[in-house]
Amino acid sequence: MSEGATASDSPFIKGRNARLYGKQRDSNPYAEGSEDHQAWAQAYDEAADDRTEQDAGTVDPQASVRT
């Protein structure tokens, strides 16, 4: 990251946020084939997986508490 940049400036975080805020996958602002484009797309897709599990009820928030 460049000097003065924060974690929220990273392509990964921006991709995740794009998904969570309802943007389309093709709104990736980074040049196709670049590492930033790949990181953005990966985060976008992972955010979709997380939401699907939560919406379907397959994520058990108590799983780590059980013995």
PDB file of N, CA, C, O and CB in Angstrom:
ATOM      1  N   MET A   1       0.836  -1.172   0.000  1.00  0.00           N
ATOM      2  CA  MET A   1       0.000   0.000   0.000  1.00  0.00           C
ATOM      3  C   MET A   1       0.882   1.237   0.000  1.00  0.00           C
ATOM      4  O   MET A   1       1.991   1.222   0.533  1.00  0.00           O
ATOM      5  CB  MET A   1      -0.952  -0.003   1.205  1.00  0.00           C
ATOM      6  N   SER A   2       0.392   2.281  -0.588  1.00  0.00           N
ATOM      7  CA  SER A   2       1.179   3.501  -0.628  1.00  0.00           C
ATOM      8  C   SER A   2       1.095   4.230   0.708  1.00  0.00           C
ATOM      9  O   SER A   2       0.212   3.982   1.529  1.00  0.00           O
ATOM     10  CB  SER A   2       0.705   4.410  -1.767  1.00  0.00           C
ATOM     11  N   GLU A   3       2.046   5.135   0.890  1.00  0.00           N
ATOM     12  CA  GLU A   3       2.089   5.882   2.145  1.00  0.00           C
ATOM     13  C   GLU A   3       0.784   6.647   2.345  1.00  0.00           C
ATOM     14  O   GLU A   3       0.285   7.287   1.420  1.00  0.00           O
ATOM     15  CB  GLU A   3       3.292   6.853   2.163  1.00  0.00           C
ATOM     16  N   GLY A   4       0.246   6.579   3.531  1.00  0.00           N
ATOM     17  CA  GLY A   4      -1.006   7.262   3.849  1.00  0.00           C
ATOM     18  C   GLY A   4      -2.247   6.458   3.506  1.00  0.00           C
ATOM     19  O   GLY A   4      -3.362   6.885   3.805  1.00  0.00           O
ATOM     20  N   ALA A   5      -2.071   5.310   2.887  1.00  0.00           N
ATOM     21  CA  ALA A   5      -3.217   4.477   2.534  1.00  0.00           C
ATOM     22  C   ALA A   5      -3.684   3.707   3.757  1.00  0.00           C
ATOM     23  O   ALA A   5      -2.901   3.431   4.666  1.00  0.00           O
ATOM     24  CB  ALA A   5      -2.863   3.507   1.385  1.00  0.00           C
ATOM     25  N   THR A   6      -4.956   3.365   3.774  1.00  0.00           N
ATOM     26  CA  THR A   6      -5.518   2.575   4.865  1.00  0.00           C
ATOM     27  C   THR A   6      -5.985   1.242   4.307  1.00  0.00           C
ATOM     28  O   THR A   6      -6.027   1.047   3.092  1.00  0.00           O
ATOM     29  CB  THR A   6      -6.688   3.327   5.566  1.00  0.00           C
ATOM     30  N   ALA A   7      -6.334   0.335   5.194  1.00  0.00           N
ATOM     31  CA  ALA A   7      -6.815  -0.983   4.768  1.00  0.00           C
ATOM     32  C   ALA A   7      -8.050  -0.852   3.880  1.00  0.00           C
ATOM     33  O   ALA A   7      -8.242  -1.646   2.959  1.00  0.00           O
ATOM     34  CB  ALA A   7      -7.136  -1.860   5.990  1.00  0.00           C
ATOM     35  N   SER A   8      -8.882   0.145   4.152  1.00  0.00           N
ATOM     36  CA  SER A   8     -10.099   0.303   3.361  1.00  0.00           C
ATOM     37  C   SER A   8      -9.804   0.760   1.939  1.00  0.00           C
ATOM     38  O   SER A   8     -10.701   0.764   1.095  1.00  0.00           O
ATOM     39  CB  SER A   8     -11.030   1.290   4.031  1.00  0.00           C
ATOM     40  N   ASP A   9      -8.550   1.149   1.657  1.00  0.00           N
ATOM     41  CA  ASP A   9      -8.151   1.526   0.306  1.00  0.00           C
ATOM     42  C   ASP A   9      -7.737   0.318  -0.527  1.00  0.00           C
ATOM     43  O   ASP A   9      -7.542   0.444  -1.736  1.00  0.00           O
ATOM     44  CB  ASP A   9      -7.015   2.524   0.361  1.00  0.00           C
ATOM     45  N   SER A  10      -7.601  -0.845   0.097  1.00  0.00           N
ATOM     46  CA  SER A  10      -7.112  -2.012  -0.621  1.00  0.00           C
ATOM     47  C   SER A  10      -8.156  -2.528  -1.607  1.00  0.00           C
ATOM     48  O   SER A  10      -9.356  -2.440  -1.345  1.00  0.00           O
ATOM     49  CB  SER A  10      -6.725  -3.112   0.361  1.00  0.00           C
ATOM     50  N   PRO A  11      -7.706  -3.064  -2.735  1.00  0.00           N
ATOM     51  CA  PRO A  11      -8.642  -3.636  -3.710  1.00  0.00           C
ATOM     52  C   PRO A  11      -9.502  -4.741  -3.098  1.00  0.00           C
ATOM     53  O   PRO A  11     -10.673  -4.884  -3.451  1.00  0.00           O
ATOM     54  CB  PRO A  11      -7.876  -4.185  -4.911  1.00  0.00           C
ATOM     55  N   PHE A  12      -8.926  -5.522  -2.183  1.00  0.00           N
ATOM     56  CA  PHE A  12      -9.672  -6.608  -1.553  1.00  0.00           C
ATOM     57  C   PHE A  12     -10.866  -6.057  -0.772  1.00  0.00           C
ATOM     58  O   PHE A  12     -11.989  -6.535  -0.933  1.00  0.00           O
ATOM     59  CB  PHE A  12      -8.754  -7.424  -0.622  1.00  0.00           C
ATOM     60  N   ILE A  13     -10.628  -5.064   0.062  1.00  0.00           N
ATOM     61  CA  ILE A  13     -11.704  -4.474   0.863  1.00  0.00           C
ATOM     62  C   ILE A  13     -12.725  -3.786  -0.034  1.00  0.00           C
ATOM     63  O   ILE A  13     -13.928  -3.865   0.213  1.00  0.00           O
ATOM     64  CB  ILE A  13     -11.134  -3.471   1.885  1.00  0.00           C
ATOM     65  N   LYS A  14     -12.249  -3.120  -1.063  1.00  0.00           N
ATOM     66  CA  LYS A  14     -13.171  -2.447  -1.984  1.00  0.00           C
ATOM     67  C   LYS A  14     -14.062  -3.452  -2.711  1.00  0.00           C
ATOM     68  O   LYS A  14     -15.240  -3.184  -2.944  1.00  0.00           O
ATOM     69  CB  LYS A  14     -12.389  -1.610  -3.004  1.00  0.00           C
ATOM     70  N   GLY A  15     -13.503  -4.604  -3.066  1.00  0.00           N
ATOM     71  CA  GLY A  15     -14.304  -5.638  -3.723  1.00  0.00           C
ATOM     72  C   GLY A  15     -15.362  -6.211  -2.795  1.00  0.00           C
ATOM     73  O   GLY A  15     -16.506  -6.420  -3.199  1.00  0.00           O
ATOM     74  N   ARG A  16     -14.980  -6.459  -1.565  1.00  0.00           N
ATOM     75  CA  ARG A  16     -15.915  -6.963  -0.558  1.00  0.00           C
ATOM     76  C   ARG A  16     -17.037  -5.962  -0.333  1.00  0.00           C
ATOM     77  O   ARG A  16     -18.213  -6.326  -0.308  1.00  0.00           O
ATOM     78  CB  ARG A  16     -15.185  -7.255   0.768  1.00  0.00           C
ATOM     79  N   ASN A  17     -16.666  -4.708  -0.172  1.00  0.00           N
ATOM     80  CA  ASN A  17     -17.665  -3.671   0.067  1.00  0.00           C
ATOM     81  C   ASN A  17     -18.582  -3.492  -1.136  1.00  0.00           C
ATOM     82  O   ASN A  17     -19.776  -3.241  -0.978  1.00  0.00           O
ATOM     83  CB  ASN A  17     -16.985  -2.352   0.403  1.00  0.00           C
ATOM     84  N   ALA A  18     -18.032  -3.619  -2.323  1.00  0.00           N
ATOM     85  CA  ALA A  18     -18.865  -3.490  -3.523  1.00  0.00           C
ATOM     86  C   ALA A  18     -19.978  -4.527  -3.496  1.00  0.00           C
ATOM     87  O   ALA A  18     -21.130  -4.210  -3.793  1.00  0.00           O
ATOM     88  CB  ALA A  18     -18.013  -3.648  -4.807  1.00  0.00           C
ATOM     89  N   ARG A  19     -19.646  -5.756  -3.143  1.00  0.00           N
ATOM     90  CA  ARG A  19     -20.662  -6.815  -3.080  1.00  0.00           C
ATOM     91  C   ARG A  19     -21.693  -6.525  -1.989  1.00  0.00           C
ATOM     92  O   ARG A  19     -22.898  -6.654  -2.203  1.00  0.00           O
ATOM     93  CB  ARG A  19     -19.997  -8.182  -2.827  1.00  0.00           C
ATOM     94  N   LEU A  20     -21.198  -6.134  -0.827  1.00  0.00           N
ATOM     95  CA  LEU A  20     -22.094  -5.898   0.298  1.00  0.00           C
ATOM     96  C   LEU A  20     -23.027  -4.710   0.059  1.00  0.00           C
ATOM     97  O   LEU A  20     -24.113  -4.642   0.637  1.00  0.00           O
ATOM     98  CB  LEU A  20     -21.287  -5.670   1.557  1.00  0.00           C
ATOM     99  N   TYR A  21     -22.600  -3.776  -0.793  1.00  0.00           N
ATOM    100  CA  TYR A  21     -23.427  -2.607  -1.096  1.00  0.00           C
ATOM    101  C   TYR A  21     -24.188  -2.748  -2.408  1.00  0.00           C
ATOM    102  O   TYR A  21     -24.730  -1.771  -2.925  1.00  0.00           O
ATOM    103  CB  TYR A  21     -22.567  -1.368  -1.145  1.00  0.00           C
ATOM    104  N   GLY A  22     -24.230  -3.973  -2.950  1.00  0.00           N
ATOM    105  CA  GLY A  22     -25.087  -4.265  -4.090  1.00  0.00           C
ATOM    106  C   GLY A  22     -24.553  -3.883  -5.456  1.00  0.00           C
ATOM    107  O   GLY A  22     -25.324  -3.821  -6.414  1.00  0.00           O
ATOM    108  N   LYS A  23     -23.266  -3.626  -5.579  1.00  0.00           N
ATOM    109  CA  LYS A  23     -22.704  -3.298  -6.894  1.00  0.00           C
ATOM    110  C   LYS A  23     -22.562  -4.577  -7.721  1.00  0.00           C
ATOM    111  O   LYS A  23     -22.521  -5.679  -7.173  1.00  0.00           O
ATOM    112  CB  LYS A  23     -21.322  -2.583  -6.748  1.00  0.00           C
ATOM    113  N   GLN A  24     -22.490  -4.423  -9.017  1.00  0.00           N
ATOM    114  CA  GLN A  24     -22.342  -5.551  -9.935  1.00  0.00           C
ATOM    115  C   GLN A  24     -20.887  -5.977 -10.015  1.00  0.00           C
ATOM    116  O   GLN A  24     -19.985  -5.161  -9.823  1.00  0.00           O
ATOM    117  CB  GLN A  24     -22.870  -5.190 -11.332  1.00  0.00           C
ATOM    118  N   ARG A  25     -20.654  -7.254 -10.299  1.00  0.00           N
ATOM    119  CA  ARG A  25     -19.293  -7.778 -10.389  1.00  0.00           C
ATOM    120  C   ARG A  25     -18.497  -7.087 -11.491  1.00  0.00           C
ATOM    121  O   ARG A  25     -17.282  -6.929 -11.371  1.00  0.00           O
ATOM    122  CB  ARG A  25     -19.323  -9.281 -10.636  1.00  0.00           C
ATOM    123  N   ASP A  26     -19.169  -6.676 -12.558  1.00  0.00           N
ATOM    124  CA  ASP A  26     -18.447  -6.027 -13.653  1.00  0.00           C
ATOM    125  C   ASP A  26     -18.099  -4.568 -13.359  1.00  0.00           C
ATOM    126  O   ASP A  26     -17.606  -3.861 -14.237  1.00  0.00           O
ATOM    127  CB  ASP A  26     -19.267  -6.101 -14.916  1.00  0.00           C
ATOM    128  N   SER A  27     -18.353  -4.116 -12.134  1.00  0.00           N
ATOM    129  CA  SER A  27     -17.972  -2.750 -11.755  1.00  0.00           C
ATOM    130  C   SER A  27     -16.548  -2.682 -11.213  1.00  0.00           C
ATOM    131  O   SER A  27     -16.121  -1.643 -10.711  1.00  0.00           O
ATOM    132  CB  SER A  27     -18.942  -2.203 -10.715  1.00  0.00           C
ATOM    133  N   ASN A  28     -15.810  -3.796 -11.314  1.00  0.00           N
ATOM    134  CA  ASN A  28     -14.422  -3.847 -10.871  1.00  0.00           C
ATOM    135  C   ASN A  28     -13.641  -2.743 -11.585  1.00  0.00           C
ATOM    136  O   ASN A  28     -13.556  -2.751 -12.813  1.00  0.00           O
ATOM    137  CB  ASN A  28     -13.792  -5.253 -11.150  1.00  0.00           C
ATOM    138  N   PRO A  29     -13.065  -1.784 -10.830  1.00  0.00           N
ATOM    139  CA  PRO A  29     -12.413  -0.632 -11.454  1.00  0.00           C
ATOM    140  C   PRO A  29     -10.966  -0.869 -11.891  1.00  0.00           C
ATOM    141  O   PRO A  29     -10.344   0.014 -12.481  1.00  0.00           O
ATOM    142  CB  PRO A  29     -12.446   0.511 -10.510  1.00  0.00           C
ATOM    143  N   TYR A  30     -10.435  -2.047 -11.604  1.00  0.00           N
ATOM    144  CA  TYR A  30      -9.026  -2.312 -11.880  1.00  0.00           C
ATOM    145  C   TYR A  30      -8.842  -2.984 -13.235  1.00  0.00           C
ATOM    146  O   TYR A  30      -9.733  -3.681 -13.722  1.00  0.00           O
ATOM    147  CB  TYR A  30      -8.426  -3.182 -10.780  1.00  0.00           C
ATOM    148  N   ALA A  31      -7.680  -2.765 -13.836  1.00  0.00           N
ATOM    149  CA  ALA A  31      -7.379  -3.312 -15.160  1.00  0.00           C
ATOM    150  C   ALA A  31      -7.423  -4.844 -15.125  1.00  0.00           C
ATOM    151  O   ALA A  31      -6.819  -5.482 -14.262  1.00  0.00           O
ATOM    152  CB  ALA A  31      -5.992  -2.823 -15.648  1.00  0.00           C
ATOM    153  N   GLU A  32      -8.156  -5.412 -16.087  1.00  0.00           N
ATOM    154  CA  GLU A  32      -8.266  -6.860 -16.162  1.00  0.00           C
ATOM    155  C   GLU A  32      -6.878  -7.474 -16.311  1.00  0.00           C
ATOM    156  O   GLU A  32      -6.065  -7.003 -17.106  1.00  0.00           O
ATOM    157  CB  GLU A  32      -9.179  -7.281 -17.335  1.00  0.00           C
ATOM    158  N   GLY A  33      -6.615  -8.523 -15.545  1.00  0.00           N
ATOM    159  CA  GLY A  33      -5.318  -9.190 -15.560  1.00  0.00           C
ATOM    160  C   GLY A  33      -4.362  -8.683 -14.493  1.00  0.00           C
ATOM    161  O   GLY A  33      -3.312  -9.286 -14.270  1.00  0.00           O
ATOM    162  N   SER A  34      -4.708  -7.580 -13.829  1.00  0.00           N
ATOM    163  CA  SER A  34      -3.828  -7.040 -12.791  1.00  0.00           C
ATOM    164  C   SER A  34      -4.078  -7.748 -11.460  1.00  0.00           C
ATOM    165  O   SER A  34      -5.133  -8.348 -11.254  1.00  0.00           O
ATOM    166  CB  SER A  34      -4.040  -5.516 -12.637  1.00  0.00           C
ATOM    167  N   GLU A  35      -3.108  -7.671 -10.572  1.00  0.00           N
ATOM    168  CA  GLU A  35      -3.274  -8.266  -9.239  1.00  0.00           C
ATOM    169  C   GLU A  35      -4.414  -7.590  -8.491  1.00  0.00           C
ATOM    170  O   GLU A  35      -5.158  -8.249  -7.765  1.00  0.00           O
ATOM    171  CB  GLU A  35      -1.968  -8.156  -8.426  1.00  0.00           C
ATOM    172  N   ASP A  36      -4.553  -6.285  -8.663  1.00  0.00           N
ATOM    173  CA  ASP A  36      -5.638  -5.562  -7.991  1.00  0.00           C
ATOM    174  C   ASP A  36      -7.002  -6.046  -8.490  1.00  0.00           C
ATOM    175  O   ASP A  36      -7.934  -6.199  -7.701  1.00  0.00           O
ATOM    176  CB  ASP A  36      -5.497  -4.040  -8.221  1.00  0.00           C
ATOM    177  N   HIS A  37      -7.116  -6.286  -9.793  1.00  0.00           N
ATOM    178  CA  HIS A  37      -8.374  -6.782 -10.362  1.00  0.00           C
ATOM    179  C   HIS A  37      -8.711  -8.145  -9.770  1.00  0.00           C
ATOM    180  O   HIS A  37      -9.858  -8.412  -9.412  1.00  0.00           O
ATOM    181  CB  HIS A  37      -8.282  -6.873 -11.907  1.00  0.00           C
ATOM    182  N   GLN A  38      -7.705  -8.996  -9.673  1.00  0.00           N
ATOM    183  CA  GLN A  38      -7.902 -10.335  -9.128  1.00  0.00           C
ATOM    184  C   GLN A  38      -8.298 -10.275  -7.650  1.00  0.00           C
ATOM    185  O   GLN A  38      -9.194 -11.003  -7.223  1.00  0.00           O
ATOM    186  CB  GLN A  38      -6.628 -11.172  -9.303  1.00  0.00           C
ATOM    187  N   ALA A  39      -7.641  -9.419  -6.867  1.00  0.00           N
ATOM    188  CA  ALA A  39      -7.962  -9.298  -5.442  1.00  0.00           C
ATOM    189  C   ALA A  39      -9.376  -8.780  -5.249  1.00  0.00           C
ATOM    190  O   ALA A  39     -10.110  -9.272  -4.391  1.00  0.00           O
ATOM    191  CB  ALA A  39      -6.963  -8.370  -4.740  1.00  0.00           C
ATOM    192  N   TRP A  40      -9.760  -7.791  -6.042  1.00  0.00           N
ATOM    193  CA  TRP A  40     -11.103  -7.222  -5.959  1.00  0.00           C
ATOM    194  C   TRP A  40     -12.144  -8.302  -6.259  1.00  0.00           C
ATOM    195  O   TRP A  40     -13.119  -8.452  -5.522  1.00  0.00           O
ATOM    196  CB  TRP A  40     -11.255  -6.028  -6.940  1.00  0.00           C
ATOM    197  N   ALA A  41     -11.932  -9.054  -7.344  1.00  0.00           N
ATOM    198  CA  ALA A  41     -12.883 -10.090  -7.754  1.00  0.00           C
ATOM    199  C   ALA A  41     -12.967 -11.211  -6.724  1.00  0.00           C
ATOM    200  O   ALA A  41     -14.053 -11.723  -6.450  1.00  0.00           O
ATOM    201  CB  ALA A  41     -12.488 -10.662  -9.115  1.00  0.00           C
ATOM    202  N   GLN A  42     -11.832 -11.592  -6.156  1.00  0.00           N
ATOM    203  CA  GLN A  42     -11.818 -12.654  -5.133  1.00  0.00           C
ATOM    204  C   GLN A  42     -12.640 -12.220  -3.926  1.00  0.00           C
ATOM    205  O   GLN A  42     -13.461 -12.987  -3.422  1.00  0.00           O
ATOM    206  CB  GLN A  42     -10.359 -12.993  -4.700  1.00  0.00           C
ATOM    207  N   ALA A  43     -12.425 -11.006  -3.466  1.00  0.00           N
ATOM    208  CA  ALA A  43     -13.160 -10.515  -2.302  1.00  0.00           C
ATOM    209  C   ALA A  43     -14.649 -10.397  -2.603  1.00  0.00           C
ATOM    210  O   ALA A  43     -15.485 -10.706  -1.755  1.00  0.00           O
ATOM    211  CB  ALA A  43     -12.607  -9.160  -1.854  1.00  0.00           C
ATOM    212  N   TYR A  44     -14.973  -9.955  -3.802  1.00  0.00           N
ATOM    213  CA  TYR A  44     -16.371  -9.841  -4.218  1.00  0.00           C
ATOM    214  C   TYR A  44     -17.047 -11.208  -4.147  1.00  0.00           C
ATOM    215  O   TYR A  44     -18.146 -11.341  -3.609  1.00  0.00           O
ATOM    216  CB  TYR A  44     -16.473  -9.258  -5.650  1.00  0.00           C
ATOM    217  N   ASP A  45     -16.384 -12.210  -4.691  1.00  0.00           N
ATOM    218  CA  ASP A  45     -16.951 -13.564  -4.701  1.00  0.00           C
ATOM    219  C   ASP A  45     -17.044 -14.154  -3.297  1.00  0.00           C
ATOM    220  O   ASP A  45     -18.033 -14.807  -2.965  1.00  0.00           O
ATOM    221  CB  ASP A  45     -16.111 -14.478  -5.585  1.00  0.00           C
ATOM    222  N   GLU A  46     -16.033 -13.930  -2.481  1.00  0.00           N
ATOM    223  CA  GLU A  46     -16.048 -14.452  -1.114  1.00  0.00           C
ATOM    224  C   GLU A  46     -17.150 -13.803  -0.294  1.00  0.00           C
ATOM    225  O   GLU A  46     -17.765 -14.461   0.546  1.00  0.00           O
ATOM    226  CB  GLU A  46     -14.695 -14.229  -0.440  1.00  0.00           C
ATOM    227  N   ALA A  47     -17.405 -12.533  -0.523  1.00  0.00           N
ATOM    228  CA  ALA A  47     -18.487 -11.852   0.195  1.00  0.00           C
ATOM    229  C   ALA A  47     -19.823 -12.471  -0.180  1.00  0.00           C
ATOM    230  O   ALA A  47     -20.722 -12.562   0.656  1.00  0.00           O
ATOM    231  CB  ALA A  47     -18.490 -10.336  -0.116  1.00  0.00           C
ATOM    232  N   ALA A  48     -19.960 -12.894  -1.418  1.00  0.00           N
ATOM    233  CA  ALA A  48     -21.193 -13.557  -1.857  1.00  0.00           C
ATOM    234  C   ALA A  48     -21.365 -14.877  -1.132  1.00  0.00           C
ATOM    235  O   ALA A  48     -22.466 -15.211  -0.696  1.00  0.00           O
ATOM    236  CB  ALA A  48     -21.182 -13.786  -3.381  1.00  0.00           C
ATOM    237  N   ASP A  49     -20.278 -15.633  -0.999  1.00  0.00           N
ATOM    238  CA  ASP A  49     -20.333 -16.911  -0.295  1.00  0.00           C
ATOM    239  C   ASP A  49     -20.717 -16.716   1.160  1.00  0.00           C
ATOM    240  O   ASP A  49     -21.525 -17.475   1.696  1.00  0.00           O
ATOM    241  CB  ASP A  49     -18.992 -17.633  -0.388  1.00  0.00           C
ATOM    242  N   ASP A  50     -20.148 -15.706   1.803  1.00  0.00           N
ATOM    243  CA  ASP A  50     -20.462 -15.426   3.204  1.00  0.00           C
ATOM    244  C   ASP A  50     -21.932 -15.082   3.379  1.00  0.00           C
ATOM    245  O   ASP A  50     -22.580 -15.564   4.307  1.00  0.00           O
ATOM    246  CB  ASP A  50     -19.592 -14.285   3.728  1.00  0.00           C
ATOM    247  N   ARG A  51     -22.452 -14.257   2.499  1.00  0.00           N
ATOM    248  CA  ARG A  51     -23.856 -13.848   2.608  1.00  0.00           C
ATOM    249  C   ARG A  51     -24.779 -15.033   2.377  1.00  0.00           C
ATOM    250  O   ARG A  51     -25.800 -15.159   3.053  1.00  0.00           O
ATOM    251  CB  ARG A  51     -24.175 -12.728   1.606  1.00  0.00           C
ATOM    252  N   THR A  52     -24.440 -15.902   1.439  1.00  0.00           N
ATOM    253  CA  THR A  52     -25.268 -17.072   1.141  1.00  0.00           C
ATOM    254  C   THR A  52     -25.359 -17.976   2.365  1.00  0.00           C
ATOM    255  O   THR A  52     -26.443 -18.442   2.714  1.00  0.00           O
ATOM    256  CB  THR A  52     -24.697 -17.854  -0.064  1.00  0.00           C
ATOM    257  N   GLU A  53     -24.234 -18.223   3.013  1.00  0.00           N
ATOM    258  CA  GLU A  53     -24.234 -19.078   4.201  1.00  0.00           C
ATOM    259  C   GLU A  53     -25.046 -18.452   5.326  1.00  0.00           C
ATOM    260  O   GLU A  53     -25.804 -19.149   6.001  1.00  0.00           O
ATOM    261  CB  GLU A  53     -22.803 -19.341   4.672  1.00  0.00           C
ATOM    262  N   GLN A  54     -24.900 -17.167   5.532  1.00  0.00           N
ATOM    263  CA  GLN A  54     -25.637 -16.494   6.602  1.00  0.00           C
ATOM    264  C   GLN A  54     -27.127 -16.485   6.297  1.00  0.00           C
ATOM    265  O   GLN A  54     -27.947 -16.766   7.172  1.00  0.00           O
ATOM    266  CB  GLN A  54     -25.125 -15.057   6.793  1.00  0.00           C
ATOM    267  N   ASP A  55     -27.480 -16.161   5.050  1.00  0.00           N
ATOM    268  CA  ASP A  55     -28.886 -16.101   4.671  1.00  0.00           C
ATOM    269  C   ASP A  55     -29.552 -17.472   4.750  1.00  0.00           C
ATOM    270  O   ASP A  55     -30.736 -17.574   5.069  1.00  0.00           O
ATOM    271  CB  ASP A  55     -29.026 -15.537   3.266  1.00  0.00           C
ATOM    272  N   ALA A  56     -28.788 -18.527   4.457  1.00  0.00           N
ATOM    273  CA  ALA A  56     -29.338 -19.878   4.469  1.00  0.00           C
ATOM    274  C   ALA A  56     -29.347 -20.479   5.871  1.00  0.00           C
ATOM    275  O   ALA A  56     -29.930 -21.539   6.103  1.00  0.00           O
ATOM    276  CB  ALA A  56     -28.546 -20.770   3.533  1.00  0.00           C
ATOM    277  N   GLY A  57     -28.694 -19.789   6.797  1.00  0.00           N
ATOM    278  CA  GLY A  57     -28.659 -20.290   8.160  1.00  0.00           C
ATOM    279  C   GLY A  57     -27.660 -21.407   8.359  1.00  0.00           C
ATOM    280  O   GLY A  57     -27.758 -22.147   9.338  1.00  0.00           O
ATOM    281  N   THR A  58     -26.694 -21.553   7.451  1.00  0.00           N
ATOM    282  CA  THR A  58     -25.723 -22.630   7.585  1.00  0.00           C
ATOM    283  C   THR A  58     -24.511 -22.231   8.415  1.00  0.00           C
ATOM    284  O   THR A  58     -23.668 -23.073   8.725  1.00  0.00           O
ATOM    285  CB  THR A  58     -25.276 -23.082   6.227  1.00  0.00           C
ATOM    286  N   VAL A  59     -24.415 -20.960   8.775  1.00  0.00           N
ATOM    287  CA  VAL A  59     -23.344 -20.512   9.654  1.00  0.00           C
ATOM    288  C   VAL A  59     -23.868 -20.575  11.070  1.00  0.00           C
ATOM    289  O   VAL A  59     -24.871 -19.938  11.391  1.00  0.00           O
ATOM    290  CB  VAL A  59     -22.853 -19.072   9.289  1.00  0.00           C
ATOM    291  N   ASP A  60     -23.208 -21.330  11.915  1.00  0.00           N
ATOM    292  CA  ASP A  60     -23.621 -21.479  13.310  1.00  0.00           C
ATOM    293  C   ASP A  60     -22.734 -20.612  14.198  1.00  0.00           C
ATOM    294  O   ASP A  60     -21.589 -20.977  14.464  1.00  0.00           O
ATOM    295  CB  ASP A  60     -23.553 -22.966  13.753  1.00  0.00           C
ATOM    296  N   PRO A  61     -23.243 -19.473  14.660  1.00  0.00           N
ATOM    297  CA  PRO A  61     -22.416 -18.580  15.466  1.00  0.00           C
ATOM    298  C   PRO A  61     -21.973 -19.188  16.790  1.00  0.00           C
ATOM    299  O   PRO A  61     -21.037 -18.686  17.412  1.00  0.00           O
ATOM    300  CB  PRO A  61     -23.161 -17.313  15.731  1.00  0.00           C
ATOM    301  N   GLN A  62     -22.622 -20.251  17.229  1.00  0.00           N
ATOM    302  CA  GLN A  62     -22.274 -20.895  18.492  1.00  0.00           C
ATOM    303  C   GLN A  62     -21.291 -22.052  18.307  1.00  0.00           C
ATOM    304  O   GLN A  62     -20.884 -22.675  19.289  1.00  0.00           O
ATOM    305  CB  GLN A  62     -23.528 -21.396  19.175  1.00  0.00           C
ATOM    306  N   ALA A  63     -20.909 -22.345  17.079  1.00  0.00           N
ATOM    307  CA  ALA A  63     -20.068 -23.497  16.790  1.00  0.00           C
ATOM    308  C   ALA A  63     -18.753 -23.454  17.559  1.00  0.00           C
ATOM    309  O   ALA A  63     -18.276 -24.493  18.015  1.00  0.00           O
ATOM    310  CB  ALA A  63     -19.792 -23.578  15.306  1.00  0.00           C
ATOM    311  N   SER A  64     -18.164 -22.284  17.709  1.00  0.00           N
ATOM    312  CA  SER A  64     -16.872 -22.191  18.414  1.00  0.00           C
ATOM    313  C   SER A  64     -17.046 -22.276  19.937  1.00  0.00           C
ATOM    314  O   SER A  64     -16.066 -22.459  20.658  1.00  0.00           O
ATOM    315  CB  SER A  64     -16.160 -20.875  18.046  1.00  0.00           C
ATOM    316  N   VAL A  65     -18.259 -22.147  20.420  1.00  0.00           N
ATOM    317  CA  VAL A  65     -18.524 -22.172  21.855  1.00  0.00           C
ATOM    318  C   VAL A  65     -18.723 -23.592  22.355  1.00  0.00           C
ATOM    319  O   VAL A  65     -18.449 -23.891  23.517  1.00  0.00           O
ATOM    320  CB  VAL A  65     -19.747 -21.327  22.185  1.00  0.00           C
ATOM    321  N   ARG A  66     -19.200 -24.468  21.478  1.00  0.00           N
ATOM    322  CA  ARG A  66     -19.493 -25.857  21.863  1.00  0.00           C
ATOM    323  C   ARG A  66     -18.228 -26.617  22.215  1.00  0.00           C
ATOM    324  O   ARG A  66     -17.148 -26.329  21.699  1.00  0.00           O
ATOM    325  CB  ARG A  66     -20.230 -26.578  20.737  1.00  0.00           C
ATOM    326  N   THR A  67     -18.375 -27.586  23.094  1.00  0.00           N
ATOM    327  CA  THR A  67     -17.237 -28.424  23.472  1.00  0.00           C
ATOM    328  C   THR A  67     -17.362 -29.796  22.889  1.00  0.00           C
ATOM    329  O   THR A  67     -16.492 -30.640  23.103  1.00  0.00           O
ATOM    330  CB  THR A  67     -17.109 -28.518  24.973  1.00  0.00           C
TER     331      THR A  67
END
